[in-house]
Amino acid sequence: MLKVLLYDRKKDNNKDSKSPDISGLVNPRVVSNRFRAGDNNIGSAAEQSENRKKRADIDELLLERTLVHKSTVAGNLVRCTVFDLEGNVTVVSGEFKKSELLSKHSLLPRDLRKLDTGTLTAMPAILVRSNSILVNLLHIRALIKADMVLLFDAYGSTDSQTQSLFIYDLQGKLRQGSKSMGGLPYEMRALEAILISVITALDAEMKVHTTLVTGILSDLENDINREKLRHLLVQSKALAGFIQKATLVRDTINEVLEQDDDLAGMYLTEKLQGKIRPSDQHSEVEMLLESYYKHCDEIVQAANITMSNVRTTEEIVNIILDANRNALMLLEIKFSVMALGLAGGALVAALYGMNLKNFVEEYEYGFLTVTLSSSIFVLMIIFFGMKNLRKVQRVTMMRDHTNQAVSRMQPSYSRPFVIFGKRPKQKSYFWKA
């Protein structure tokens, strides 16, 4: 039995598709119990260690094949909620094989990849096919046909509140009929319900970001500290991600509006009835998409305004921090100048502190003279240091602007333009002010 298992393992490592499934032939508990029972009959320690290694390899192989089998089954299934022509839910989170969906709805594998909920980085897309419309916008991934709607859901996940509200709204619009919805066919009503849910979700998220960012900016006007700047950094990153997401949705709708063939191909009900619509007659769906395109563009513009406020505040904060930093550097320079002056006075004290004869001790006013001269020397160093520091500190922008204004007011003369005739008697000069 051990030889058979090892042979199957070699075939599995070579990735032979025809290798038998040993998980159905061998029970891992039975194999483990057999090896445990055989440990008492084997006296050699080397043989026992070899059997333990073999048993560990077999258990690892069985576990690996079980996990691969489960992941393969999960990867071949998708969960969908199906709506019929009357707007009723016929299947709730039903599991379907990908191959069955491809053959039943005449799709290609690349089309289903756009709707595969296992791909979290899928870009927003609205694809028009011969008998269906594929929609992948934010939290909604749906397949719209002339008589049914398939709403895809992630495998093993639960419906969120936004998806639940969307399902309720979609049922209401599909049940109302074309007469109460302005003559829109089934597929247009489903598409409008999807766009309404997407725009509502974007609007709600935009309001949350705007409220948080506005509150942080108002707090920074009163006090600037590290914690508030950290919150502003986090919210600005989240706002930038939201702007990118909303911009992608807007660009997706705009791409569909620019394609006349796709707009005309969205009339699935007429295709089902055998009618052929010209590519230039698509006013209903064009007006529908333009309306929600404008809503999405308004959201993007509002988010960009908020982001510009954040950037303006960041620039002002940087200016304030630079001014404070410059003030601290200026204070440090002042202390350095004062320390330099005191060091000059200390130099005089150090010179007189040497045990050498200088004939000043015998002078009656020697101490007073040296003290006054040292103090004057210290004050002179500090005075000239502060004077030079003020010259460096002085801002020259106003002086430069003043000089430019004066230069503009003064007339600038160009070279004289001389006109010569055949017999030039005098020169004519034209001065340009």
HELIX and SHEET records of a PDB file:
HELIX    1   1 LEU A    2  ASN A   13  1                                  12    
HELIX    2   2 PRO A   28  GLY A   38  1                                  11    
HELIX    3   3 ALA A   45  GLY A   75  1                                  31    
HELIX    4   4 LYS A   98  LYS A  104  1                                   7    
HELIX    5   5 PRO A  109  LEU A  115  1                                   7    
HELIX    6   6 GLN A  161  SER A  180  1                                  20    
HELIX    7   7 TYR A  186  ASN A  222  1                                  37    
HELIX    8   8 ARG A  226  GLU A  258  1                                  33    
HELIX    9   9 ASP A  260  GLY A  265  1                                   6    
HELIX   10  10 LEU A  268  LEU A  272  1                                   5    
HELIX   11  11 SER A  283  TYR A  352  1                                  70    
HELIX   12  12 GLY A  366  GLN A  393  1                                  28    
HELIX   13  13 MET A  397  MET A  409  1                                  13    
SHEET    1   A 6 VAL A  89  LYS A  97  0                                        
SHEET    2   A 6 LEU A  77  PHE A  83 -1                                        
SHEET    3   A 6 VAL A 149  ASP A 153 -1                                        
SHEET    4   A 6 ILE A 140  ILE A 144 -1                                        
SHEET    5   A 6 ILE A 133  LEU A 137 -1                                        
SHEET    6   A 6 ALA A 125  VAL A 128 -1                                        
END                                                                             
